Amino acid sequence: MHVVIVGSGIAGLTTAIRASSRHDVTLVTKGALTDGATAYAQGGVAVALGADDSAALHQADTHVAAAGSADARAVEVLCTDGPARVRDLLALGVAFDRTTDPGSLDRHGDDLARGREAAHGRWRVVHADGDQTGAAIERTLVDALHRRHVTILERTCLVDLVVRHGAVVGVDVLDLLGEPRRIDADAVVLASGGAGHLYRETTNPLVATGDGQAAAWRAGAVLADLEFVQFHPTRLAVPGGGLVSEAVRGEGAVLRDARGRRFMTAVHPDAELAPRDVVARGIAAAVRDQGGEPVLLDATGLGPDHLVRRFPGLTRATRAAGFDWTREGVPVAPAAHYSMGGVATDAEGRTSLPGLLAVGEVACTGVHGANRLASNSLLEGLVFAVRAADALDGPRPGRLRLRGDADLPVTDVADAGRAYRPDRTGGTEHRTDVVDVRSVVQSVMTDRVGLLRDAAGLASARRDLDRLGVPDPTGVREHEDRALLALARLTALAAEARTESRGAHARTDHPDTDPRAAVSTGWVAQHATVPQEVPA
């Protein structure tokens, strides 16, 4: 079987390594192998390894953070498979940090150091190189991949999925020279990450433009939970500032307003360690109340030696921005960070289209619900990538059940979905200069489909987005803009349909959570029928 894997983060690399022992694998990635979001991950991998911890406790924390809308089966899989998957990384050579504290030994007696992050009831986040866990994992997986028989195509951009007779049979790409190319496949696995560049301020790398989600949507796949976009509370609030890991707050750093007041204690009982959506909105409110001035993350109480040793990368980053965080607070603000929604899958990564699987941030198993628990993302990539690779050998399912054993609940927007396909409908929209499309999309999404939303803003966002178009995309930039525009429209539509507040989706005109909407309004069927073949 020939398997094409799109993406080279933790999910794509793990799938490729696992599948290569039984299949002919081609891995396609838009940038270099190490350009994805995995290398940016600072905090670590959340996993129940400590003697004081268990998969059941990890599941409970995941459900609380998810605001009551996570899929129970997916959460169980994540937390029970997690320890074995982390041990796979140890076997490959990932040098997780160690401790000399006897109380930190895990149930197998290993001396793995464990941190704590927001909404976790235990110290369970294993990390490497202090605050550079993702980079350490990425290096190890890339080394392991090079020891396998895998065809690697770097700087190769996904354009479309090839669909024949209702099944995915390959991919259309732009190759290293920008030339179109078709790669036939018996199965395609999307592991292409999220769409952080829907927003002006993001913690994501430049490649995070939602190519996989948009291609799956155009091919007829079901997408889910697009309204749930996680904003990380603490991005360094300077031009080009990056993520400031939640692990810093887990170690004891606090948030202060312009007067030096620790304001999160009045917002939530867990203060700085409340779920991410709560902290992000708390910061946004404080910034509003002080006329737009950023709040400060104060880590001085941790002591300079501990800060430098535990967070060497962040120490360098804050110094480069002109701050000495061992002596002063640093300005922080929320930024788009992670997509809980994506291509709807079951616990084996199978989508609503035969021949197409999806893993990692591009996918939506329901494991994160309305708000991802900190440091569950790297674990998700590991756990579901292995399951997807193994599912390649299994029988094709008949009627696919995408959320546990329940029937698939669908918000039917097929008519709106077709209207959002200018490349298929003959094009009746106003065509904005392609150079401006991305900045317009980002402004609309940031201002009206961001941390706080309401009906008027969402309706005007959809009207403004409907006026945009990407005429005849040829280069990588135009294809990225096409993907961002499609996902912006669908995200605004999903946010408009969910008339409640839940997790990362906050409606100021519907501030309460509706118990009836835990799952039922989160699914989006993009097409009434599946096209016979995606045009070349």
Residue, then its C-alpha position, 0 to 999 in steps of 0.5 A: m500500500h502506498v500511503v501519502i502523509v501530509g505534514s511533518g510535525i509530531a503527528g506526521l512523523t510518528t505516523a510515517i515512522r510507524a507505517s513505514s514498517r508495513h507500507d510504502v510511505t511518502l511524506v509531503t511537507k510544505g516547508a522543511l521537515t522541522d518548520g511545523a508547530t511541534a518545534y515551537a512547543q515549550g511546556g511538554v507532554a501531559v501524561a499520567l506517569g507519576a506514582d500519585d497520578s493515573a489515567a483516570l485523573h488525567q481524563a477528569d482534568t481533560h473533561v473539565a478543561a473541555a467545558g463538558s463537550a469532549d468525547a469520552r472515548a477519545v479522552e479515554v484513548l488519549c490518557t490510557d495510551g499516553p504512557a506507552r507512547v511517551r515510553d516510545l519516545l524514550a526508547l527512540g532517545v528523547a532526552f526528557d529532563r530528569t529529577t533527583d527528587p525521590g517523590s517525583l519518580d514515576r510508577h516504573g521508577d524513572d526519574l522524569a521531571r514533571g511540571r504542572e500547568a493550568a487546569h492540571g490536578r497533578w504535576r504530570v507534564v514531562h519536558a525536555d531541554g527545560d522549555q524546548t520539549g517540542a524541538a527535542i522531540e522533533r529532532t529525535l523523530v526526524d532522525a528516526l525517520h531518516r533511518r526508515h525507507v520513507t520518501i521525503l518531499e520537502r517544500t511541497c505544498l498540498v493543493d487538493l485531495v484527489v477524489r474518485h468515486g467517493a474515495v481519496v486516491g491521491v494529492d495534488v501538490l506544488d513541488l519544490l520548483g512550484e510546478p503542479r504534480r499529482i501523487d497517487a495513493d492508496a490512502v492519504v493521512l493529513a497531519s498538516g497542523g492548524a490555521g493560526h494565521l487566521y488571526r493577526e496575533t498568533t503563536n503559530p509558525l508561518v506554515a499554519t494556514g489550514d491547508g489540510q482542513a480546507a482541502a478536506w472540505r473542498a473534497g467533501a469531508v465533514l469538519a467539526d467544532l471550527e468555532f472552538v479556537q484557543f487563544h493562549p493567554t501569554r504571548l510576549a506583547v512585543p512585535g514578533g513576540g513568541l509564546v511564553s509557556e504556561a509552565v511558567r505560571g505552573e511554576g508559580a509566576v503570576l499576572r499583574d495589572a498596571r497597578g501591580r495588582r494580581f487580578m486573576t484571583a478575582v476571576h477564578p478560584d484557580a487564578e493563573l492556573a484556571p483553564r486557558d480560555v478563562v485566563a485569556r479572557g481575564i487578561a483581555a478584560a484587564v487590558r481593556d480596563q487599563g486602556g489597552e496597556p498589556v498586563l505583566l507576567d511576574a516570574t521574579g518570585l521563582g528566583p533567577d537561578h531557577l528561571v534560567r535553568r528551567f526556562p533557558g529558551l524563554t530567558r533568551a527570548t525575553r532578553a532579546a526583547g529587552f527584558d530581564w525577567t529575573r528582575e521585572g515583569v514582562p508584558v503579555a497578551p492573548a494570541a491565537h494558538y490552537s484549533m480544537g476543530g478540524v476534519a472530523t475523525d474517529a479514534e483511529g483517525r478515519t474521516s467521513l471520506p474513504g481513503l482519508l485519515a487525519v491526525g493531530e491539530v488538523a483533525c477533530t476527534g472531540v478529545h479537546g472539546a471546547n478548550r484543550l487542556a495544556s500540553n495535551s497536544l503533543l500527546e494527541g499527536l503521538v497517540f492518534a498517529v499510532r492508531a491511524a498508522d495501525a488503522l491503515d492495515g484494518p478493514r475499511p469501516g462501513r457507516l463511520r461513527l465519528r463520536g463514540d457510539a452516538d449518531l453523528p449530529v450535523t448542523d447542515v450548512a450545505d447551501a452555505g458551504r457551496a456558496y463558499r466555493p468560488d473556484r467551483t461556482g463560476g465566481t460571482e464574488h468581488r475579487t480583492d487583490v490577492v496581496d490584501v486578502r490575508s490581511v483583510v481576513q486576519s483583521v476581520m477574524t481578530d476583531r469580530v471572530g476572536l476572543l469575544r463574539d456577538a451576533a452583529g459582529l459575526a454577521s458583519a464578518r461573514r458579509d465582509l468575508d463574502r466579498l473576498g476572493v482568491p482568483d485562480p491561485t497558482g503559487v503557494r501564497e495564493h493557495e494558502d490565502r484560499a485556504l484561510l479565506a474558506l476557513a474564516r468563512l466556515t469558522a464565522l458560520a460555526a460561531e454564529a450557529r452556536t448560540e451559547s458560550r462554551g470554553a474558547h467560544a465566548r458570545t457576549d450576547h449569549p453568555d450562558t452555557d446551554p447544556r443541550a449544546a454540548v455536542s449537538t451543534g458542533w458538527v458541520a456538513q460542508h457538502a450535500t454530495v461528494p464530487q466524483e473527482v477533484p479537478a487537477 
